[in-house]
Amino acid sequence: MNPVRRTWRPHRRLRRQQAAATAERVGTVGRELQAVAGLCDVLTGQLGAVVEETEVAATTLVERMLMIDSSAGAVAGGISDLVQRADDQLGEARAQAGRSTESLTMLVELVVDFVAGRDAAVLGLVQEVHALNRHSEAIRKIAKATNVLALNAQIEAARAGSAGAGFQVVAEEVQSLSRTSDTAARQIGDGIEELAARLREVLGDGAGTGTTSVSSLRARMDGITQDNRDVHRLFDEALERLHTSASKVDDEASDLAGLTTDVLGAVQFQDITRQMVEQVQQALAGLGKRGTALGQLLDGTAAIDPADAASATASLDALCQGYVMQKQRDVHAATTGSPAPSDGRCSPGRPGPPAPRKEAPAFELF
Amino acid sequence: MHHVLLVDDSKTILMSLRAVLVKAGFGVATAGDGVEALEVLKAGPKPSLIVTDLNMPRLNGIGFIKEARKTNRFVPILMLTTESQQSSRDEGKAAGATGWLVKPVAPEALISVIKQLVPGA
């Protein structure tokens, strides 16, 4: 047996074994690569669900904010109406209080005039009553004089003896009459004094001037008028407090309206993230397609399409060219180490120093 | 009342910006892409201003502006888009856009620009 041939056989077997192992590995890689497409489909579907969920959340947020805005507007409107009604009603009450004060002042003047007139009349009566008392005093003086005359008559009658007996009777009657007259005059005087005292009581203090009762009445009426003015002032203060509170509510409603507007503006985030996610979804679709093509190439079930044979770098560049916002380009540049775009366009995905960044304005009128 | 036509393929953008503009006292019509926007323009009434997105299905913002300008030469048209690159702005300007706003735009900034472009708004 040829010794060379004998040693070659084990090498050939080893190579066959190695080739079989390689083919198995290639087959495994090919199947795995083709499975990537399914994985990418799932991920794409999940990202689609994320977009849907954020859209539902964003639209719900907008609806809720509009409801809040509407409620805040209704509250502010209600407060405004309330203040207007309170203004009208308190204003009317204030006007009525004013008219009442005016009427009361006029009434006070009338009553004071009336009472002053009445007091003057009563004072006149008191003076007249006092004048009557002078008449009763005169009667009493006459009664006293008559009594003296009666005494003298009795003395003269006694001197005349039996001839004066008749005269004696007359003198006694005259004396009795003078006593009765004196008593009657005193009683009249007492009655007049009592009447004068009662009239003075009617005037108020018994002084007989009539001024104190009027001033007392005026003081009481002035007190009522002051009470009315106090009510007036309380109305004004209540209105002022109401206006201050309403103004605060109005300011807060205005702040709330501003905040809801800001939130409505902030909801734009959903559109921005949606576009970013859509880019990722497209990239995943391309990745799955490329995995399938490479897998089929490896297991020999299909020849690779030239379009799918593009390099990973070319795929990265294509991805970059599809971006719709600067944020995506910045992330791309930071991740790949490629130069950051200076004019908004993506640079080829090869490493390099960052290019100077020129910020485009967020707002520009042409 | 001044009317604004909002064109965007995002339901969220249409809802939120519509609310912002209505709160500011504008009447608002909406369209989901350039084709629908042209139909809205054709149906009337003529808006005082148009705000349009750039990237939309069927007919994008640039295409819409070119078509809209054939019958609406003087209506201000603002691009409102996530895109900020100068080449796209130049393209928008050449198509007939009046201005360019990058999303997200602050509501008060949007209202301010519209008031600047629409006399009496």
Interface residues (C-beta under 8 A of the other chain):
Chain A: E55 A58 T59 V62 E63 M65 L66 D69 A257 T261 D262 L264 G265 A266 V267 Q268 F269 Q270 D271 I272 R274 Q275 V324 M325 Q326 P341 D343 G344 R345 A360 A362 F363 E364 L365 F366
Chain B: D8 S10 K11 T12 I13 M15 S16 L17 A19 V20 K23 L54 N55 T81 T82 E83 S84 Q85 Q86 S87 S88 R89 G92 K93 A97 T98 G99 W100 L101 V102 K103 P104 V105 A106 P107 E108 A109 L110 V113 Q116 L117
